[in-house]
Amino acid sequence: MIFNENADRDMAVMNVAHAITSDLRKCLLQHEVASFAVPGGTTPGPVFDAMSTVDIDWSRVHVMLTDERWVPEDHPRSNTALVKERLLTGRAAAAHFFPFYREGMTAEEAAPVLSAEIASLVPVSVLLLGMGTDMHTASLFPDAPGLDAALDRNAPHLVAMQPDSQPEARISLSGPLLEGAMDKHLIIFGEDKKEALQQAMKLPANKAPVSVAIKGGQVHWAA
């Protein structure tokens, strides 16, 4: 893991956007398409804004979420809405988006269907992650029901999760899929998250799922 300290949050956003753009360009030189997995939450929004104006062949980029709350797109807690509003606009509107939510299905029912559908986009070319102070990433929360299965080497690409601390079921990329991404970036802000990440690297995966996902990747931090 490489730890990159930035002078401020604006600089971190610029550096992450530049690093991801470079990774996507490199991938597209070698492959017909690139897959790009992104988180929800507030932190990646400015990164999406910066990337949406970048001149790359977005028509060959397939975007998916690292996880999604099992709610319709028009729900205020939908991660899909954020990605469409902040990333899939401007030049990046040409990218292909792979939504997870399926009307009329539960997360448990949809997980195997979605796993099969994204098989052609695996391994993920470029992965952008966020992290909570509890050391969760995507929807892999410490000690959550089903976490051991989601981290297992034989886990499917997508898993249904129902963290005790969350109000709705979720669908998430599994531990092996996150770990196996070709280029990985984690963006975090604040001393509390820096300390949480340092602690995570000393703990087993079921206590700090982010430690599995970011293994071999880059961390971008600013106070």
Secondary structure, DSSP 8 states (H G I E B T S, - for coil): -EEEE-SSHHHHHHHHHHHHHHHHHHHHHHSS-EEEEE--SSTTHHHHHHHTT--S-GGGEEEEESEEESS-TTSTT-HHHHHHHHTSSGGGGGSEEE----TT--HHHHHHHHHHHTGGG-S-SEEEE---TTS-BTTB-TT-TTHHHHHSTT--SEEEE--TTSSS-EEEE-HHHHHT-SEEEEEEESHHHHHHHHHHTTS-TTT-THHHHTTTSEEEEE-
